[in-house]
């Protein structure tokens, strides 16, 4: 997946309203002034991204464990259904530090990093700067 353009949109996919609120603040505090979209269901984020076709450089932070479609399923669906070369970065953002989850994450090539919650201002800034 391409990562040459500056990030214009961040999508948070997590069924925890508290985590989404906190991560939104961390993104703003690190200086990100683009669009932030929040979804509490993986299916809703997938639907949006498939319709949008990643029209602007986008970073997605997604949780592993959610009701319905979790982060692993979301990543696989995006990898299967979107064309390659789009300006999209996927990052797992989870409370799980289980080695099996990390190994699963590493086996899905479109996931760029495995981060343990919470998303800090410093981590958000580093990821956005890398994009």
Phi and psi in degrees as a GROMACS rama.xvg file:
@    title "Ramachandran Plot"
@    xaxis  label "Phi"
@    yaxis  label "Psi"
@TYPE xy
-71.5527  147.897  UNK-2
-148.502  48.1687  UNK-3
-95.6365  -24.5086  UNK-4
-96.3176  153.044  UNK-5
-65.7275  142.982  UNK-6
-63.4733  130.304  UNK-7
-110.181  -18.6451  UNK-8
-143.969  140.102  UNK-9
-120.99  134.362  UNK-10
-116.133  125.33  UNK-11
-101.708  125.776  UNK-12
-122.264  102.483  UNK-13
-159.01  138.096  UNK-14
-87.2687  8.66391  UNK-15
-99.4982  110.561  UNK-16
-60.1038  -39.172  UNK-17
-61.4631  -48.0784  UNK-18
-62.602  -43.1857  UNK-19
-59.9839  -42.9023  UNK-20
-61.1007  -48.2977  UNK-21
-63.6962  -43.4231  UNK-22
-69.3142  -34.3891  UNK-23
-59.6842  -45.1821  UNK-24
-63.1016  -43.5418  UNK-25
-59.738  -41.2051  UNK-26
-63.7767  -43.3739  UNK-27
-67.3224  -39.4463  UNK-28
-67.8713  -25.0686  UNK-29
-82.6926  -1.58103  UNK-30
100.35  4.13186  UNK-31
-71.5961  123.199  UNK-32
-118.161  16.0759  UNK-33
-84.4135  -165.974  UNK-34
-78.4704  137.732  UNK-35
-120.729  121.872  UNK-36
-112.08  141.521  UNK-37
-124.063  129.449  UNK-38
-127.061  136.902  UNK-39
-98.5593  3.52196  UNK-40
-133.889  134.474  UNK-41
-59.4462  -37.4715  UNK-42
-60.4597  -39.1331  UNK-43
-69.2737  -39.6104  UNK-44
-65.2385  -42.4514  UNK-45
-60.3822  -46.661  UNK-46
-59.2541  -45.3757  UNK-47
-60.6337  -49.6989  UNK-48
-65.7461  -35.3716  UNK-49
-68.8302  -37.9612  UNK-50
-71.0691  -40.5426  UNK-51
-74.663  -27.1486  UNK-52
58.5555  26.998  UNK-53
54.6475  64.7741  UNK-54
-73.2021  -19.0637  UNK-55
-134.787  156.215  UNK-56
-56.1021  123.312  UNK-57
-131.191  138.159  UNK-58
-112.989  133.732  UNK-59
-115.781  124.196  UNK-60
-104.359  124.03  UNK-61
-133.106  145.189  UNK-62
-83.7696  153.616  UNK-63
-75.6357  -53.4505  UNK-64
-100.202  107.958  UNK-65
-138.587  156.781  UNK-66
-61.5342  138.701  UNK-67
76.7586  -130.666  UNK-68
-77.7832  118.03  UNK-69
-89.2537  -177.867  UNK-70
-61.6049  -39.9916  UNK-71
-64.0225  -44.3589  UNK-72
-65.5592  -38.807  UNK-73
-62.4489  -46.6997  UNK-74
-60.6924  -44.716  UNK-75
-64.7473  -40.3228  UNK-76
-64.8713  -42.3617  UNK-77
-64.9885  -41.2864  UNK-78
-62.7152  -38.4649  UNK-79
-74.5342  -36.489  UNK-80
-104.059  -14.7283  UNK-81
-101.683  146.735  UNK-82
-69.9156  157.211  UNK-83
-75.9735  161.041  UNK-84
86.7835  3.41282  UNK-85
-76.2094  152.92  UNK-86
-79.3577  69.1654  UNK-87
-129.938  131.527  UNK-88
-121.547  132.52  UNK-89
-110.138  132.002  UNK-90
-130.973  128.933  UNK-91
-80.4439  128.824  UNK-92
-128.021  105.832  UNK-93
-140.611  161.959  UNK-94
-89.4369  -4.88379  UNK-95
-82.1204  127.383  UNK-96
-111.436  19.272  UNK-97
-66.8901  135.441  UNK-98
-64.0233  -31.7033  UNK-99
-66.0978  -36.1395  UNK-100
-68.1651  -40.8339  UNK-101
-62.4148  -42.3893  UNK-102
-64.7545  -42.3352  UNK-103
-60.7933  -43.68  UNK-104
-59.5599  -44.7823  UNK-105
-66.7156  -23.7261  UNK-106
-80.7497  -11.2857  UNK-107
-102.635  102.185  UNK-108
-63.5304  -23.6913  UNK-109
-78.9823  -10.1709  UNK-110
-86.6996  120.325  UNK-111
-81.6641  -33.4193  UNK-112
-154.149  161.295  UNK-113
-117.66  112.489  UNK-114
-117.389  140.16  UNK-115
-98.2504  131.736  UNK-116
-59.2983  153.191  UNK-117
-85.7388  159.299  UNK-118
-74.0616  119.535  UNK-119
-92.2636  162.434  UNK-120
-57.4715  -41.053  UNK-121
-66.2364  -44.1699  UNK-122
-66.0361  -43.9166  UNK-123
-58.4315  -44.8096  UNK-124
-62.8497  -42.8672  UNK-125
-63.2965  -42.3782  UNK-126
-69.0609  -43.5614  UNK-127
-66.0805  -36.7924  UNK-128
-68.0892  -30.6223  UNK-129
-71.2751  -25.3979  UNK-130
